[in-house]
């Protein structure tokens, strides 16, 4: 599946990739969006995907965050993707 990405937020810590948050269409016809994210922390709460500090930003990694990242909590939705959105989850 290829996700239609609307916006991406990327963070680095000391020059190493630490977080990617992605806003993408969950149902474009209804205007529903969803946001998922991945960090460079490998722990049980990190979903199915974690980032390696040496990962390069490209379409493959963005699509991986869409499909296997954790759902973005409300406080981070407001921080990374402010404004009114039609959230599906």
N, C-alpha and C positions, 0 to 999 in steps of 0.2 A: 504494500500500500504506500502511496506517495501522499504525504500530508501537504495541504496548502498552508504555508507559513505566512503569517501576517506581520509578525514582529519577533525579534530576538534580542535578548539582553545577555551580555557576556561579561563576566567578572574575572579578573586576574588577581592573584595574591603573590606579591614579590616576583612578578613576571611569569608566574605559572598559572595556567588555566585552573580556575577554582569553581566556577558555576556557569551553567547555561540555562536560561529560562526561555521558553518558546511559546508564543501565542499562535494558535492555529485554528482553522475552521473545523468544527466538529460536524456541523451540518450547514453547509453554505446556503442552501435554499431557504432555510429558516433563520439564517443569520446567527446561529449558535457558534460560540467560540469556546475553546478549552485551552488551558495552559499547563504545561508540564515542565519539570526542571530536573537537572542532574548536577551533582557536586562531585568534587574529587575525594569525598570521604566514602570509604567502603565499609558500610555497617549494615545491620539488619534493617534499619529504617530507610535505607536509600533506594528502595525499589529494585528494579531489575537492571539498572544501569548506573555505572559510576564513571567519572572522567579520570583519565590519567593526566597528570600535569603536562605531559609532553604531547597530548592530543592536538592535532591541527584542526582549525575551524574550516569545515567544508560542508557541503550539502549532506553527506552521509552521516556526519555526527549530529547535525541538526535534526535529520529524520529519525535518528536513533533516540534522541531525547524526546521527540514527539511520541514515539511508539513505546518506549520502555522507561521513560522518566517517571518521577513521582508527580502527582497532581499538586499544583501550586496552591498553598493555603491562602486564605483571604487576605491576610496582612501582606503577603508578598505580591499578590495580584495588584493590590493598590500601589505598592512601591514600584514594581517593574512595568505594569501596564495600567496606568491610572486612567480615569474617565469611565463613563458608562459603557458597559459591555453587556451583551446578551449571553451570559455564562450558561453553559449546558451542565456544568458540574462544579 
